[in-house]
Amino acid sequence: MSASKHFRDVFTKKHLYLIYLSDIRYRGAPGIDRINQGSFFKHHAEYIDIVLRKAHTGSYQFSSYQEKLISKGQNKPPRLISIPTFRDKLTLKALFEVLKLTFGSSSTFLHKTVDEIVSEIESKDYNAYLKLDVKEFYPSINHRILLDEIRKKIRKREILSLIENAISRATILKPGKGIKKTVRKGVPQGLSISNVLANIYMAPIDEEYSIANNYKYFRYVDDILILCQIEDIKRIKRTIINDLGKLDLEVHPENGENPKTDWGIIGEGGEEFNYLGYCFSHKKVSVKKESIDRLRESIIRHLTSFKYSNTCYKEEQLKWCLNLRITGCVLNDTKYGWLIYFSQINDINLLYSLDQFVIKQMGRFGVKHLTVKRFVRAYYEIRKNISNTKYIPNFDKTSNLQKCETIERVFGIDTKGMKNDDIEFQFKKRIFKFVKELEKDLAKHS
């Protein structure tokens, strides 16, 4: 099916409204125009009409993006995230669907990637690994190269106009005169189209290196892993760096205490290496220390918030939050959570230690009497019974009665007299907020 047909199917009033309900209404910070969720909701029908009309005439213009800086830890520069306005969020999500339908899901499913890496290590076909991390990946994407790659499948002027306009908007701290409104290089991070554009941009590299028969190539966004023979490392590294250079991309150098570009021996007697937050060795698949520390810090943060909270519902809130931190959840057919992300590990001792950590911290904060869920059981439910388990919350299957019970018991809001739409809003608004917290535990693995 052509991109034009996908565009006509997605950019309809009915479909844009469905996108708004599922992806826009309940979450997201205001953009540069400062219009919040409530204000947008009051006039959402008008905004949908504007998006529809301007997208189909090729006259849609994105606003500048709101700047947000995300800490990456001590002694590291923050990550710049671009926040669109709510109207632009809607347009970008629709554009994402068109791009995904046209180019397919070129991103390999994370768990499938991890399984393949483990399988290759166990096969003993390769005795070395090479890790490459692209330096300043998103800011380095060349617009001309990207659009040339997109034009191989998309000719429709209106779609190309949306893409070019979206990636050309500047990310700014606040509106003001004299601020540069357009950029000519880079793709803003944080947009719904960012990853799919990155995959399109890297398609020539993926196509060339995925068919090699003397090494195994993996890529997840800007993180590249190659399993090979140790005598081939220099040649492969030299070749791929040269090919990345043709795309105006540069890899991090091999230096520092935690180099992002690295190589080493694998197999029996080999060393551990990290990739996508996982830690791989000869027989064990575990989690990178920094990722474990981030989870522990989030648990302590919840307990600390509980300690200084004045609400009479605080124990119920704490229990609910800790349980979701441990198990993760399902929302909008998407699985969220630290353990769900790392469910391919075989390091069960780590899970027992995390359970003990939770018990110890609850004792320190005076809530040892609360019964919370366990990492070990959640792991086996995710691995063996994810479709039928009730241990991992599936908010897509939550009844109206259960939503009312959660709103009242956990958040202390009286639902008496509320309409179904109000109950849905109050419930999903809080669920989406917590899911956003879960995603912070998984901030950029490498």
Salt bridges, closest charged atoms under 4 A:
ASP9 OD2 - LYS5 NZ 2.79
ASP23 OD1 - ARG27 NH2 3.54
GLU46 OE2 - HIS43 ND1 3.41
ASP49 OD1 - LYS13 NZ 3.27
GLU97 OE1 - HIS15 NE2 2.63
GLU116 OE2 - LYS112 NZ 2.55
ASP133 OD1 - HIS252 NE2 3.51
ASP148 OD2 - ARG144 NH1 3.56
ASP148 OD1 - ARG151 NH1 3.30
GLU149 OE1 - LYS152 NZ 3.11
GLU158 OE1 - LYS156 NZ 3.44
GLU158 OE2 - ARG157 NH2 3.34
ASP206 OD2 - ARG219 NH2 2.82
ASP222 OD1 - LYS444 NZ 2.77
ASP223 OD2 - LYS444 NZ 3.18
ASP232 OD1 - ARG235 NH2 3.80
ASP243 OD1 - LYS246 NZ 3.50
GLU254 OE2 - LYS237 NZ 2.07
ASP293 OD2 - LYS289 NZ 2.72
GLU315 OE2 - HIS369 NE2 3.14
GLU316 OE1 - ARG409 NH1 2.61
GLU381 OE2 - ARG377 NE 3.61
GLU405 OE2 - ARG409 NE 2.49
GLU424 OE1 - LYS403 NZ 2.48
GLU424 OE2 - LYS428 NZ 3.34
GLU437 OE2 - LYS440 NZ 3.18
ASP441 OD2 - ARG325 NE 2.90
